[in-house]
Amino acid sequence: MSPKVVRQDGSEVWGTMKTVGQEFTNSTGIVGWLPDLHFSLKHERAGANPLIIRAIGVQGNYKANAVVSDADANLIRQANQESAERFLENCRVIFVVESPYKLRDMRDAAARGEL
């Protein structure tokens, strides 16, 4: 029931207790959910050199699994192996999810010529 990062075929890149350290999950949660990229980059969970990947879709009963391309899945795994922080095992993952209210407010501001 926790969010995962998966490939288009549904195979897991990251997200179950097999790929996540339980001690970190208990203290921080498996993933951070934040409303915009700018705020996310400043969050301590992102670390000093964050890897930014754009999901190409969502999957799962609650649409909580981020779907990434095979190339991005390989990049995520490689970056984790090369990282001293081992960001995946330490749950240093943030899903940026735009609020529908924020999008509505931006459209309204654009309509008023404020953007």
C-alpha positions in Angstrom: 0.0 0.0 0.0 3.0 2.3 0.2 4.1 4.3 -2.9 6.7 2.8 -5.2 8.7 3.7 -8.2 7.9 1.2 -11.0 8.7 0.7 -14.7 5.9 0.7 -17.3 5.6 -3.1 -17.1 4.9 -2.7 -13.3 8.2 -4.1 -12.1 9.5 -2.4 -9.0 12.5 0.0 -9.1 12.1 1.0 -5.4 9.5 1.0 -2.6 8.9 -2.2 -0.7 10.5 -3.3 2.5 12.9 -5.3 0.3 14.4 -2.1 -1.1 13.8 0.3 1.8 15.5 0.4 5.2 12.9 -0.2 7.9 14.5 2.1 10.5 14.3 5.1 8.2 10.7 4.2 7.1 9.6 4.2 10.7 11.0 7.7 11.4 10.5 9.5 8.2 7.9 7.6 6.1 8.7 5.9 2.9 8.4 9.0 0.7 7.9 12.7 1.1 4.9 14.3 -0.7 5.5 18.0 -1.5 3.5 20.5 -3.6 6.2 22.0 -5.8 9.7 21.4 -7.1 11.2 24.6 -5.8 10.2 23.8 -2.2 11.2 20.2 -2.6 14.8 21.1 -3.6 15.2 23.0 -0.4 13.8 20.1 1.8 16.4 18.2 3.9 15.2 15.0 2.4 16.4 16.0 -1.0 20.0 16.3 0.1 22.8 18.4 -1.5 22.7 16.9 -5.0 19.2 15.7 -5.8 18.4 13.5 -8.7 15.3 14.8 -10.5 13.2 12.3 -12.5 9.9 13.1 -14.1 7.4 10.3 -13.9 5.7 9.3 -17.1 2.6 8.1 -15.4 1.0 6.6 -12.3 -0.1 3.1 -11.4 -1.8 1.3 -8.5 -5.1 1.3 -6.8 -4.5 4.7 -5.3 -2.4 6.0 -8.2 0.5 6.4 -5.8 3.1 4.5 -7.8 5.3 6.7 -10.0 6.0 5.1 -13.4 9.4 5.9 -14.9 11.0 4.9 -18.2 13.4 2.0 -18.3 16.3 4.5 -18.9 15.3 6.5 -15.9 14.9 3.3 -13.8 18.4 2.4 -14.6 19.6 5.9 -13.9 17.9 5.8 -10.4 19.5 2.5 -9.6 23.0 3.6 -10.8 22.9 6.9 -9.0 21.9 5.2 -5.8 24.8 2.7 -6.0 27.2 5.6 -6.6 25.8 7.7 -3.8 27.4 7.6 -0.4 24.0 8.4 1.1 22.3 5.4 -0.5 19.3 7.7 -1.0 16.8 4.9 -1.8 17.5 2.7 1.3 17.4 5.9 3.4 14.0 7.0 2.0 15.4 10.2 0.6 12.7 10.2 -2.0 10.2 13.0 -2.7 7.2 12.9 -4.9 6.3 16.3 -6.1 2.5 16.4 -6.7 1.0 19.7 -7.9 -2.1 20.6 -5.9 -5.2 21.0 -8.1 -5.8 24.2 -6.2 -2.4 25.6 -7.1 -3.0 24.8 -10.7 -6.4 26.5 -10.7 -4.9 29.6 -9.0 -2.1 29.7 -11.6 -4.6 29.5 -14.4 -6.7 32.3 -12.8 -3.6 34.5 -12.5 -2.6 33.8 -16.1 -6.1 34.8 -17.2 -5.8 38.0 -15.3 -2.4 38.6 -17.0 -0.5 38.3 -13.8 1.9 35.6 -15.1 
